[in-house]
Amino acid sequence: ELLVELLAELFVELLAELLIQLLVQLFVELLVELLVELLVELLIQLLVELLVELLVELLIQLLVELLVELLVELLVELLVDLFVQLLVELLVQLFMQSFVQLFVQLLVDLLIQLLLEL
């Protein structure tokens, strides 16, 4: 009877130790699983933040490139308009100068003719 009691106690102690080991193992596995999930969430969050940052930088770069392109186009348009305006003014001046020369020449010719007739 004493032997049975001792064996029963030993069996209960072994069961208790096994149960404790299993509980510790389960707790450790749960902790590891939670840590892995947290790390994965943090990595995903970091990747999303990096992607957003990169997209913002790319958008800014594209906007700057577009602005520069638009400014260059506007500058070219303005320069062409200015050139055309200057060319027209020059042609008008040349025409007026030629017209005045012709008019003066005609007057001189008329005066000479009048003088010759007198």
N, CA, C and O atoms as a GROMACS GRO file, in nm:
protein
  472
    1GLU      N    1   0.082  -0.118   0.000
    1GLU     CA    2   0.000   0.000   0.000
    1GLU      C    3   0.087   0.126   0.000
    1GLU      O    4   0.058   0.222  -0.072
    2LEU      N    5   0.190   0.126   0.078
    2LEU     CA    6   0.284   0.239   0.082
    2LEU      C    7   0.351   0.258  -0.053
    2LEU      O    8   0.370   0.370  -0.100
    3LEU      N    9   0.385   0.146  -0.115
    3LEU     CA   10   0.449   0.150  -0.247
    3LEU      C   11   0.354   0.210  -0.349
    3LEU      O   12   0.395   0.288  -0.435
    4VAL      N   13   0.227   0.176  -0.341
    4VAL     CA   14   0.128   0.228  -0.434
    4VAL      C   15   0.113   0.379  -0.412
    4VAL      O   16   0.101   0.456  -0.507
    5GLU      N   17   0.113   0.419  -0.283
    5GLU     CA   18   0.103   0.562  -0.252
    5GLU      C   19   0.222   0.638  -0.308
    5GLU      O   20   0.207   0.745  -0.367
    6LEU      N   21   0.342   0.582  -0.287
    6LEU     CA   22   0.464   0.646  -0.339
    6LEU      C   23   0.462   0.654  -0.491
    6LEU      O   24   0.498   0.756  -0.550
    7LEU      N   25   0.419   0.547  -0.553
    7LEU     CA   26   0.410   0.547  -0.700
    7LEU      C   27   0.307   0.648  -0.748
    7LEU      O   28   0.328   0.716  -0.849
    8ALA      N   29   0.198   0.658  -0.676
    8ALA     CA   30   0.094   0.754  -0.714
    8ALA      C   31   0.147   0.897  -0.699
    8ALA      O   32   0.125   0.981  -0.786
    9GLU      N   33   0.218   0.924  -0.587
    9GLU     CA   34   0.275   1.058  -0.568
    9GLU      C   35   0.376   1.091  -0.678
    9GLU      O   36   0.377   1.201  -0.734
   10LEU      N   37   0.461   0.992  -0.707
   10LEU     CA   38   0.562   1.010  -0.811
   10LEU      C   39   0.495   1.038  -0.946
   10LEU      O   40   0.537   1.124  -1.022
   11PHE      N   41   0.389   0.960  -0.973
   11PHE     CA   42   0.316   0.978  -1.097
   11PHE      C   43   0.252   1.118  -1.104
   11PHE      O   44   0.254   1.183  -1.209
   12VAL      N   45   0.197   1.163  -0.992
   12VAL     CA   46   0.136   1.296  -0.988
   12VAL      C   47   0.241   1.403  -1.008
   12VAL      O   48   0.218   1.500  -1.080
   13GLU      N   49   0.358   1.387  -0.944
   13GLU     CA   50   0.467   1.485  -0.961
   13GLU      C   51   0.514   1.490  -1.106
   13GLU      O   52   0.536   1.597  -1.162
   14LEU      N   53   0.529   1.371  -1.166
   14LEU     CA   54   0.571   1.366  -1.307
   14LEU      C   55   0.467   1.434  -1.397
   14LEU      O   56   0.502   1.510  -1.487
   15LEU      N   57   0.339   1.405  -1.369
   15LEU     CA   58   0.234   1.468  -1.448
   15LEU      C   59   0.236   1.620  -1.430
   15LEU      O   60   0.219   1.696  -1.526
   16ALA      N   61   0.257   1.664  -1.305
   16ALA     CA   62   0.263   1.808  -1.279
   16ALA      C   63   0.380   1.872  -1.353
   16ALA      O   64   0.366   1.978  -1.413
   17GLU      N   65   0.498   1.807  -1.348
   17GLU     CA   66   0.615   1.861  -1.420
   17GLU      C   67   0.590   1.865  -1.570
   17GLU      O   68   0.624   1.964  -1.636
   18LEU      N   69   0.531   1.757  -1.623
   18LEU     CA   70   0.500   1.755  -1.767
   18LEU      C   71   0.401   1.866  -1.803
   18LEU      O   72   0.416   1.933  -1.905
   19LEU      N   73   0.301   1.883  -1.717
   19LEU     CA   74   0.202   1.988  -1.741
   19LEU      C   75   0.267   2.125  -1.738
   19LEU      O   76   0.239   2.210  -1.822
   20ILE      N   77   0.354   2.147  -1.639
   20ILE     CA   78   0.425   2.275  -1.630
   20ILE      C   79   0.512   2.297  -1.754
   20ILE      O   80   0.512   2.406  -1.810
   21GLN      N   81   0.585   2.194  -1.798
   21GLN     CA   82   0.669   2.206  -1.917
   21GLN      C   83   0.585   2.238  -2.041
   21GLN      O   84   0.622   2.322  -2.123
   22LEU      N   85   0.470   2.170  -2.052
   22LEU     CA   86   0.382   2.196  -2.166
   22LEU      C   87   0.328   2.339  -2.163
   22LEU      O   88   0.322   2.407  -2.266
   23LEU      N   89   0.288   2.385  -2.043
   23LEU     CA   90   0.238   2.522  -2.032
   23LEU      C   91   0.346   2.624  -2.066
   23LEU      O   92   0.319   2.722  -2.136
   24VAL      N   93   0.469   2.601  -2.016
   24VAL     CA   94   0.580   2.693  -2.048
   24VAL      C   95   0.607   2.692  -2.197
   24VAL      O   96   0.628   2.798  -2.257
   25GLN      N   97   0.606   2.573  -2.257
   25GLN     CA   98   0.631   2.562  -2.401
   25GLN      C   99   0.522   2.635  -2.481
   25GLN      O  100   0.552   2.707  -2.576
   26LEU      N  101   0.396   2.616  -2.442
   26LEU     CA  102   0.286   2.685  -2.509
   26LEU      C  103   0.299   2.836  -2.493
   26LEU      O  104   0.277   2.911  -2.588
   27PHE      N  105   0.334   2.880  -2.370
   27PHE     CA  106   0.351   3.023  -2.346
   27PHE      C  107   0.461   3.080  -2.434
   27PHE      O  108   0.446   3.187  -2.493
   28VAL      N  109   0.574   3.009  -2.442
   28VAL     CA  110   0.686   3.054  -2.525
   28VAL      C  111   0.646   3.057  -2.672
   28VAL      O  112   0.678   3.152  -2.743
   29GLU      N  113   0.576   2.955  -2.717
   29GLU     CA  114   0.532   2.952  -2.856
   29GLU      C  115   0.436   3.068  -2.886
   29GLU      O  116   0.445   3.131  -2.991
   30LEU      N  117   0.344   3.095  -2.793
   30LEU     CA  118   0.253   3.207  -2.811
   30LEU      C  119   0.328   3.340  -2.814
   30LEU      O  120   0.298   3.426  -2.896
   31LEU      N  121   0.426   3.355  -2.725
   31LEU     CA  122   0.507   3.478  -2.725
   31LEU      C  123   0.581   3.496  -2.857
   31LEU      O  124   0.584   3.605  -2.914
   32VAL      N  125   0.642   3.386  -2.904
   32VAL     CA  126   0.715   3.392  -3.031
   32VAL      C  127   0.620   3.428  -3.145
   32VAL      O  128   0.654   3.509  -3.231
   33GLU      N  129   0.502   3.368  -3.146
   33GLU     CA  130   0.404   3.396  -3.251
   33GLU      C  131   0.361   3.543  -3.247
   33GLU      O  132   0.351   3.609  -3.351
   34LEU      N  133   0.334   3.593  -3.126
   34LEU     CA  134   0.296   3.734  -3.112
   34LEU      C  135   0.408   3.826  -3.157
   34LEU      O  136   0.382   3.926  -3.226
   35LEU      N  137   0.532   3.795  -3.120
   35LEU     CA  138   0.645   3.878  -3.161
   35LEU      C  139   0.661   3.877  -3.313
   35LEU      O  140   0.687   3.981  -3.374
   36VAL      N  141   0.644   3.761  -3.374
   36VAL     CA  142   0.654   3.752  -3.521
   36VAL      C  143   0.544   3.836  -3.585
   36VAL      O  144   0.570   3.909  -3.681
   37GLU      N  145   0.420   3.827  -3.532
   37GLU     CA  146   0.311   3.907  -3.588
   37GLU      C  147   0.340   4.056  -3.574
   37GLU      O  148   0.318   4.133  -3.667
   38LEU      N  149   0.391   4.096  -3.456
   38LEU     CA  150   0.424   4.238  -3.436
   38LEU      C  151   0.533   4.283  -3.532
   38LEU      O  152   0.524   4.391  -3.591
   39LEU      N  153   0.635   4.200  -3.548
   39LEU     CA  154   0.743   4.235  -3.641
   39LEU      C  155   0.691   4.248  -3.784
   39LEU      O  156   0.730   4.339  -3.857
   40VAL      N  157   0.605   4.156  -3.823
   40VAL     CA  158   0.549   4.162  -3.959
   40VAL      C  159   0.467   4.289  -3.975
   40VAL      O  160   0.477   4.357  -4.077
   41GLU      N  161   0.384   4.323  -3.875
   41GLU     CA  162   0.305   4.446  -3.883
   41GLU      C  163   0.395   4.569  -3.891
   41GLU      O  164   0.370   4.660  -3.970
   42LEU      N  165   0.501   4.571  -3.809
   42LEU     CA  166   0.593   4.684  -3.812
   42LEU      C  167   0.662   4.695  -3.948
   42LEU      O  168   0.678   4.805  -4.001
   43LEU      N  169   0.704   4.581  -4.002
   43LEU     CA  170   0.769   4.583  -4.134
   43LEU      C  171   0.674   4.634  -4.241
   43LEU      O  172   0.712   4.712  -4.328
   44ILE      N  173   0.549   4.587  -4.235
   44ILE     CA  174   0.450   4.633  -4.334
   44ILE      C  175   0.429   4.784  -4.319
   44ILE      O  176   0.423   4.856  -4.419
   45GLN      N  177   0.417   4.831  -4.194
   45GLN     CA  178   0.398   4.975  -4.172
   45GLN      C  179   0.517   5.055  -4.224
   45GLN      O  180   0.500   5.158  -4.288
   46LEU      N  181   0.639   5.006  -4.196
   46LEU     CA  182   0.758   5.075  -4.246
   46LEU      C  183   0.762   5.077  -4.399
   46LEU      O  184   0.795   5.178  -4.460
   47LEU      N  185   0.728   4.963  -4.460
   47LEU     CA  186   0.727   4.958  -4.606
   47LEU      C  187   0.624   5.054  -4.665
   47LEU      O  188   0.651   5.121  -4.765
   48VAL      N  189   0.506   5.061  -4.602
   48VAL     CA  190   0.403   5.153  -4.652
   48VAL      C  191   0.451   5.297  -4.638
   48VAL      O  192   0.434   5.377  -4.729
   49GLU      N  193   0.512   5.331  -4.523
   49GLU     CA  194   0.564   5.467  -4.504
   49GLU      C  195   0.672   5.499  -4.606
   49GLU      O  196   0.674   5.609  -4.661
   50LEU      N  197   0.762   5.404  -4.631
   50LEU     CA  198   0.867   5.426  -4.731
   50LEU      C  199   0.807   5.445  -4.870
   50LEU      O  200   0.850   5.532  -4.946
   51LEU      N  201   0.708   5.363  -4.903
   51LEU     CA  202   0.644   5.375  -5.035
   51LEU      C  203   0.575   5.511  -5.050
   51LEU      O  204   0.583   5.575  -5.155
   52VAL      N  205   0.506   5.554  -4.944
   52VAL     CA  206   0.438   5.684  -4.950
   52VAL      C  207   0.542   5.795  -4.968
   52VAL      O  208   0.523   5.886  -5.048
   53GLU      N  209   0.651   5.786  -4.892
   53GLU     CA  210   0.758   5.886  -4.903
   53GLU      C  211   0.816   5.890  -5.044
   53GLU      O  212   0.837   5.996  -5.102
   54LEU      N  213   0.842   5.771  -5.099
   54LEU     CA  214   0.895   5.764  -5.236
   54LEU      C  215   0.797   5.821  -5.337
   54LEU      O  216   0.836   5.894  -5.429
   55LEU      N  217   0.668   5.789  -5.320
   55LEU     CA  218   0.567   5.841  -5.412
   55LEU      C  219   0.558   5.993  -5.405
   55LEU      O  220   0.545   6.060  -5.507
   56VAL      N  221   0.565   6.046  -5.283
   56VAL     CA  222   0.561   6.192  -5.268
   56VAL      C  223   0.682   6.255  -5.336
   56VAL      O  224   0.668   6.355  -5.407
   57GLU      N  225   0.801   6.196  -5.315
   57GLU     CA  226   0.922   6.249  -5.380
   57GLU      C  227   0.909   6.243  -5.532
   57GLU      O  228   0.945   6.338  -5.601
   58LEU      N  229   0.858   6.131  -5.583
   58LEU     CA  230   0.841   6.118  -5.728
   58LEU      C  231   0.741   6.220  -5.781
   58LEU      O  232   0.763   6.281  -5.886
   59LEU      N  233   0.631   6.240  -5.708
   59LEU     CA  234   0.532   6.339  -5.750
   59LEU      C  235   0.591   6.480  -5.752
   59LEU      O  236   0.568   6.557  -5.845
   60ILE      N  237   0.668   6.511  -5.648
   60ILE     CA  238   0.732   6.643  -5.644
   60ILE      C  239   0.828   6.658  -5.761
   60ILE      O  240   0.832   6.763  -5.827
   61GLN      N  241   0.906   6.553  -5.787
   61GLN     CA  242   1.002   6.559  -5.899
   61GLN      C  243   0.928   6.578  -6.032
   61GLN      O  244   0.970   6.657  -6.116
   62LEU      N  245   0.820   6.503  -6.050
   62LEU     CA  246   0.742   6.517  -6.174
   62LEU      C  247   0.682   6.656  -6.188
   62LEU      O  248   0.683   6.715  -6.296
   63LEU      N  249   0.630   6.709  -6.077
   63LEU     CA  250   0.573   6.844  -6.082
   63LEU      C  251   0.678   6.948  -6.116
   63LEU      O  252   0.652   7.041  -6.193
   64VAL      N  253   0.796   6.933  -6.058
   64VAL     CA  254   0.904   7.028  -6.088
   64VAL      C  255   0.943   7.018  -6.235
   64VAL      O  256   0.962   7.120  -6.302
   65GLU      N  257   0.955   6.895  -6.286
   65GLU     CA  258   0.989   6.878  -6.427
   65GLU      C  259   0.882   6.940  -6.518
   65GLU      O  260   0.914   7.006  -6.617
   66LEU      N  261   0.755   6.918  -6.482
   66LEU     CA  262   0.647   6.977  -6.562
   66LEU      C  263   0.651   7.129  -6.557
   66LEU      O  264   0.632   7.195  -6.659
   67LEU      N  265   0.675   7.183  -6.439
   67LEU     CA  266   0.682   7.329  -6.426
   67LEU      C  267   0.796   7.386  -6.510
   67LEU      O  268   0.780   7.487  -6.578
   68VAL      N  269   0.911   7.320  -6.504
   68VAL     CA  270   1.026   7.367  -6.582
   68VAL      C  271   0.993   7.360  -6.731
   68VAL      O  272   1.022   7.454  -6.806
   69GLU      N  273   0.932   7.250  -6.771
   69GLU     CA  274   0.895   7.236  -6.913
   69GLU      C  275   0.798   7.346  -6.956
   69GLU      O  276   0.813   7.406  -7.062
   70LEU      N  277   0.697   7.372  -6.871
   70LEU     CA  278   0.601   7.478  -6.902
   70LEU      C  279   0.667   7.615  -6.907
   70LEU      O  280   0.636   7.695  -6.995
   71LEU      N  281   0.756   7.640  -6.814
   71LEU     CA  282   0.826   7.770  -6.812
   71LEU      C  283   0.912   7.787  -6.937
   71LEU      O  284   0.918   7.896  -6.994
   72VAL      N  285   0.978   7.680  -6.978
   72VAL     CA  286   1.060   7.688  -7.100
   72VAL      C  287   0.971   7.716  -7.222
   72VAL      O  288   1.004   7.800  -7.306
   73GLU      N  289   0.858   7.645  -7.230
   73GLU     CA  290   0.766   7.669  -7.341
   73GLU      C  291   0.716   7.814  -7.342
   73GLU      O  292   0.712   7.878  -7.446
   74LEU      N  293   0.679   7.864  -7.224
   74LEU     CA  294   0.632   8.002  -7.215
   74LEU      C  295   0.741   8.100  -7.255
   74LEU      O  296   0.715   8.197  -7.326
   75LEU      N  297   0.862   8.075  -7.210
   75LEU     CA  298   0.974   8.163  -7.244
   75LEU      C  299   0.999   8.163  -7.394
   75LEU      O  300   1.022   8.268  -7.454
   76VAL      N  301   0.995   8.046  -7.455
   76VAL     CA  302   1.014   8.037  -7.600
   76VAL      C  303   0.904   8.114  -7.673
   76VAL      O  304   0.930   8.188  -7.768
   77GLU      N  305   0.779   8.095  -7.626
   77GLU     CA  306   0.667   8.168  -7.688
   77GLU      C  307   0.686   8.319  -7.677
   77GLU      O  308   0.667   8.393  -7.774
   78LEU      N  309   0.725   8.362  -7.557
   78LEU     CA  310   0.746   8.506  -7.537
   78LEU      C  311   0.859   8.559  -7.625
   78LEU      O  312   0.848   8.667  -7.683
   79LEU      N  313   0.966   8.483  -7.634
   79LEU     CA  314   1.078   8.526  -7.719
   79LEU      C  315   1.039   8.533  -7.865
   79LEU      O  316   1.077   8.626  -7.936
   80VAL      N  317   0.962   8.434  -7.911
   80VAL     CA  318   0.916   8.435  -8.051
   80VAL      C  319   0.825   8.555  -8.075
   80VAL      O  320   0.838   8.624  -8.176
   81ASP      N  321   0.732   8.580  -7.981
   81ASP     CA  322   0.643   8.696  -7.995
   81ASP      C  323   0.722   8.827  -7.999
   81ASP      O  324   0.696   8.914  -8.081
   82LEU      N  325   0.819   8.837  -7.911
   82LEU     CA  326   0.901   8.958  -7.907
   82LEU      C  327   0.979   8.976  -8.037
   82LEU      O  328   0.987   9.086  -8.091
   83PHE      N  329   1.035   8.866  -8.088
   83PHE     CA  330   1.110   8.871  -8.213
   83PHE      C  331   1.020   8.916  -8.328
   83PHE      O  332   1.058   9.001  -8.409
   84VAL      N  333   0.900   8.859  -8.335
   84VAL     CA  334   0.807   8.895  -8.442
   84VAL      C  335   0.769   9.042  -8.430
   84VAL      O  336   0.764   9.114  -8.530
   85GLN      N  337   0.742   9.086  -8.307
   85GLN     CA  338   0.706   9.227  -8.287
   85GLN      C  339   0.819   9.321  -8.330
   85GLN      O  340   0.796   9.422  -8.397
   86LEU      N  341   0.942   9.286  -8.291
   86LEU     CA  342   1.056   9.368  -8.331
   86LEU      C  343   1.075   9.368  -8.483
   86LEU      O  344   1.105   9.471  -8.542
   87LEU      N  345   1.057   9.252  -8.544
   87LEU     CA  346   1.070   9.242  -8.689
   87LEU      C  347   0.965   9.328  -8.760
   87LEU      O  348   0.996   9.397  -8.857
   88VAL      N  349   0.842   9.324  -8.711
   88VAL     CA  350   0.736   9.406  -8.770
   88VAL      C  351   0.769   9.554  -8.755
   88VAL      O  352   0.754   9.631  -8.849
   89GLU      N  353   0.813   9.592  -8.635
   89GLU     CA  354   0.850   9.733  -8.614
   89GLU      C  355   0.963   9.775  -8.707
   89GLU      O  356   0.960   9.885  -8.763
   90LEU      N  357   1.060   9.689  -8.723
   90LEU     CA  358   1.172   9.720  -8.812
   90LEU      C  359   1.125   9.735  -8.957
   90LEU      O  360   1.166   9.827  -9.027
   91LEU      N  361   1.038   9.643  -8.999
   91LEU     CA  362   0.986   9.652  -9.136
   91LEU      C  363   0.904   9.779  -9.156
   91LEU      O  364   0.915   9.844  -9.260
   92VAL      N  365   0.824   9.815  -9.057
   92VAL     CA  366   0.746   9.938  -9.067
   92VAL      C  367   0.839  10.058  -9.077
   92VAL      O  368   0.816  10.147  -9.158
   93GLN      N  369   0.944  10.061  -8.995
   93GLN     CA  370   1.040  10.171  -9.000
   93GLN      C  371   1.109  10.180  -9.136
   93GLN      O  372   1.126  10.287  -9.193
   94LEU      N  373   1.149  10.061  -9.187
   94LEU     CA  374   1.214  10.060  -9.318
   94LEU      C  375   1.118  10.110  -9.428
   94LEU      O  376   1.157  10.187  -9.515
   95PHE      N  377   0.994  10.064  -9.421
   95PHE     CA  378   0.896  10.108  -9.518
   95PHE      C  379   0.874  10.259  -9.510
   95PHE      O  380   0.871  10.328  -9.612
   96MET      N  381   0.859  10.310  -9.388
   96MET     CA  382   0.838  10.454  -9.371
   96MET      C  383   0.959  10.532  -9.422
   96MET      O  384   0.945  10.636  -9.487
   97GLN      N  385   1.076  10.482  -9.391
   97GLN     CA  386   1.198  10.551  -9.437
   97GLN      C  387   1.204  10.553  -9.590
   97GLN      O  388   1.236  10.655  -9.650
   98SER      N  389   1.174  10.438  -9.651
   98SER     CA  390   1.174  10.432  -9.798
   98SER      C  391   1.067  10.523  -9.856
   98SER      O  392   1.088  10.593  -9.955
   99PHE      N  393   0.951  10.520  -9.791
   99PHE     CA  394   0.841  10.605  -9.839
   99PHE      C  395   0.880  10.753  -9.831
   99PHE      O  396   0.856  10.828  -9.925
  100VAL      N  397   0.938  10.793  -9.720
  100VAL     CA  398   0.981  10.933  -9.704
  100VAL      C  399   1.087  10.968  -9.808
  100VAL      O  400   1.083  11.075  -9.867
  101GLN      N  401   1.182  10.878  -9.829
  101GLN     CA  402   1.286  10.902  -9.931
  101GLN      C  403   1.225  10.919 -10.069
  101GLN      O  404   1.260  11.009 -10.145
  102LEU      N  405   1.131  10.828 -10.099
  102LEU     CA  406   1.065  10.839 -10.230
  102LEU      C  407   0.988  10.970 -10.241
  102LEU      O  408   0.992  11.036 -10.345
  103PHE      N  409   0.917  11.005 -10.135
  103PHE     CA  410   0.839  11.128 -10.136
  103PHE      C  411   0.930  11.251 -10.153
  103PHE      O  412   0.900  11.342 -10.231
  104VAL      N  413   1.040  11.252 -10.080
  104VAL     CA  414   1.136  11.362 -10.092
  104VAL      C  415   1.194  11.366 -10.233
  104VAL      O  416   1.207  11.473 -10.292
  105GLN      N  417   1.228  11.251 -10.286
  105GLN     CA  418   1.282  11.244 -10.421
  105GLN      C  419   1.184  11.298 -10.524
  105GLN      O  420   1.220  11.373 -10.615
  106LEU      N  421   1.055  11.258 -10.505
  106LEU     CA  422   0.952  11.309 -10.596
  106LEU      C  423   0.940  11.461 -10.586
  106LEU      O  424   0.930  11.530 -10.687
  107LEU      N  425   0.942  11.512 -10.464
  107LEU     CA  426   0.935  11.657 -10.445
  107LEU      C  427   1.053  11.727 -10.510
  107LEU      O  428   1.039  11.830 -10.577
  108VAL      N  429   1.171  11.669 -10.490
  108VAL     CA  430   1.291  11.728 -10.550
  108VAL      C  431   1.280  11.724 -10.702
  108VAL      O  432   1.310  11.823 -10.769
  109ASP      N  433   1.237  11.614 -10.755
  109ASP     CA  434   1.218  11.603 -10.901
  109ASP      C  435   1.118  11.707 -10.952
  109ASP      O  436   1.139  11.773 -11.053
  110LEU      N  437   1.007  11.719 -10.876
  110LEU     CA  438   0.907  11.819 -10.916
  110LEU      C  439   0.964  11.961 -10.911
  110LEU      O  440   0.941  12.041 -11.001
  111LEU      N  441   1.037  11.989 -10.805
  111LEU     CA  442   1.099  12.121 -10.792
  111LEU      C  443   1.197  12.146 -10.908
  111LEU      O  444   1.199  12.254 -10.966
  112ILE      N  445   1.276  12.048 -10.938
  112ILE     CA  446   1.373  12.063 -11.049
  112ILE      C  447   1.298  12.086 -11.179
  112ILE      O  448   1.338  12.170 -11.260
  113GLN      N  449   1.192  12.013 -11.199
  113GLN     CA  450   1.114  12.028 -11.321
  113GLN      C  451   1.051  12.170 -11.328
  113GLN      O  452   1.052  12.235 -11.432
  114LEU      N  453   1.000  12.212 -11.215
  114LEU     CA  454   0.940  12.345 -11.210
  114LEU      C  455   1.046  12.453 -11.238
  114LEU      O  456   1.021  12.549 -11.312
  115LEU      N  457   1.162  12.436 -11.180
  115LEU     CA  458   1.271  12.530 -11.200
  115LEU      C  459   1.318  12.530 -11.346
  115LEU      O  460   1.350  12.634 -11.403
  116LEU      N  461   1.320  12.414 -11.403
  116LEU     CA  462   1.363  12.404 -11.543
  116LEU      C  463   1.259  12.469 -11.636
  116LEU      O  464   1.294  12.529 -11.738
  117GLU      N  465   1.137  12.457 -11.600
  117GLU     CA  466   1.033  12.517 -11.683
  117GLU      C  467   1.032  12.667 -11.671
  117GLU      O  468   0.986  12.736 -11.762
  118LEU      N  469   1.081  12.720 -11.561
  118LEU     CA  470   1.082  12.864 -11.545
  118LEU      C  471   1.200  12.916 -11.621
  118LEU      O  472   1.224  13.036 -11.623
   0.00000   0.00000   0.00000
